[in-house]
Amino acid sequence: MRTLYVVVIVGTVLVLIIAISVALGLTLSPNIKSTFMNRCEKLKSNEKCQNIWRAFEKAYVGKDPCNVPMEAYNELISTAPFEYAHNRVMFWSKIKKSLVRDFTEKRRCFVTLEDTLLGSVLDGLKWCGKEGSSESGCENNPVRSFWKRASAAFADVASGHVTAMLDGSIPMPFDPTSIFGSIEVDKL
């Protein structure tokens, strides 16, 4: 009988430890869907944001995290297309994002990719893995592929004069292998 009590007590303690661990893990880990939806709903209706979310998930969910091509995001780009910004598009490369943000917010005459719906919703987020996980070193990881595809689509809608902000304090401000040099410039 004593053995039965010990087993029940140990089992109860284990269940409590697991329940607490799961609860802490769920509350401490970032919830990309709620962040995505909160950011999106500041700009669009819930229904539109739900459609955008579904297109976003289709791009990478269930796929090899090292083999998500840029084209996987075509439906997402079609669901939330970029608007033309004649003479207002600003590209940037190899410079602190905060400097670009400060400049564009004060001037209010330029639009960066991060000012668009998709850019503002996904800016700073990681998905399909945790920061520092193995897919972050993959060329076709979900995040990198999204930004490449979004950059191409953003460059496609640029018209008139475009502006580029580069870091003139580094030896090679223009890097032909960067997203700006290899994707955006080619689309202009």
Backbone hydrogen bonds, N-H to C=O, Kabsch-Sander energy under -0.5 kcal/mol:
donor,donor_aa,acceptor,acceptor_aa,energy
5,Y,1,M,-1.8
6,V,2,R,-2.0
7,V,3,T,-2.4
8,V,4,L,-2.5
9,I,5,Y,-2.7
10,V,6,V,-2.9
11,G,7,V,-2.6
12,T,8,V,-2.4
13,V,9,I,-2.5
14,L,10,V,-2.5
15,V,11,G,-2.3
16,L,12,T,-2.3
17,I,13,V,-2.6
18,I,14,L,-2.6
19,A,15,V,-2.7
20,I,16,L,-2.7
21,S,17,I,-2.5
22,V,18,I,-2.7
23,A,19,A,-2.4
24,L,20,I,-2.7
25,G,21,S,-2.6
26,L,22,V,-2.5
27,T,23,A,-2.0
28,L,24,L,-2.5
29,S,25,G,-1.7
32,I,30,P,-0.8
35,T,31,N,-2.0
36,F,32,I,-3.1
37,M,33,K,-3.0
38,N,34,S,-2.7
39,R,35,T,-2.4
40,C,36,F,-2.7
41,E,37,M,-3.0
42,K,38,N,-0.6
42,K,39,R,-0.7
43,L,40,C,-2.3
44,K,40,C,-2.4
49,C,45,S,-2.4
50,Q,46,N,-2.5
51,N,47,E,-1.9
52,I,48,K,-2.3
53,W,49,C,-2.8
54,R,50,Q,-2.4
55,A,51,N,-2.0
56,F,52,I,-2.4
57,E,53,W,-2.9
58,K,54,R,-2.1
59,A,55,A,-0.9
59,A,56,F,-0.7
60,Y,56,F,-0.6
60,Y,57,E,-1.1
61,V,57,E,-2.7
63,K,60,Y,-2.0
67,N,64,D,-2.5
68,V,140,N,-2.9
72,A,69,P,-1.6
73,Y,70,M,-2.1
74,N,71,E,-1.9
77,I,73,Y,-2.4
78,S,74,N,-2.2
79,T,75,E,-2.2
80,A,76,L,-2.1
85,A,157,V,-0.8
87,N,159,S,-2.7
88,R,85,A,-2.0
89,V,85,A,-0.8
90,M,111,V,-2.7
91,F,163,T,-3.0
93,S,165,M,-1.9
99,L,96,K,-0.6
100,V,96,K,-1.7
101,R,97,K,-3.0
102,D,98,S,-2.6
103,F,99,L,-2.2
104,T,100,V,-2.8
105,E,101,R,-2.6
106,K,102,D,-2.0
107,R,103,F,-2.4
108,R,104,T,-2.4
111,V,88,R,-3.0
115,D,112,T,-1.8
116,T,113,L,-1.4
120,S,116,T,-2.9
121,V,117,L,-2.1
122,L,118,L,-2.3
123,D,119,G,-1.2
125,L,122,L,-2.0
133,S,130,K,-2.5
136,S,133,S,-1.8
137,G,134,S,-1.3
138,C,135,E,-1.6
140,N,66,C,-0.5
141,N,138,C,-1.1
145,S,141,N,-2.6
146,F,142,P,-1.8
147,W,143,V,-2.3
148,K,144,R,-2.2
149,R,145,S,-2.4
150,A,146,F,-3.3
151,S,147,W,-2.2
152,A,148,K,-2.1
153,A,149,R,-2.3
154,F,150,A,-2.6
155,A,151,S,-2.4
156,D,152,A,-1.8
157,V,153,A,-1.1
157,V,154,F,-0.5
158,A,155,A,-0.9
163,T,89,V,-2.6
165,M,91,F,-2.5
166,L,164,A,-0.6
167,D,93,S,-0.7
168,G,166,L,-1.0
170,I,167,D,-1.2
175,D,173,P,-0.7
178,S,175,D,-1.7
181,G,175,D,-0.6
182,S,178,S,-3.2
183,I,179,I,-1.9
184,E,179,I,-2.0
185,V,180,F,-2.7
187,K,183,I,-1.1
187,K,184,E,-0.8
188,L,184,E,-0.8
188,L,185,V,-0.9
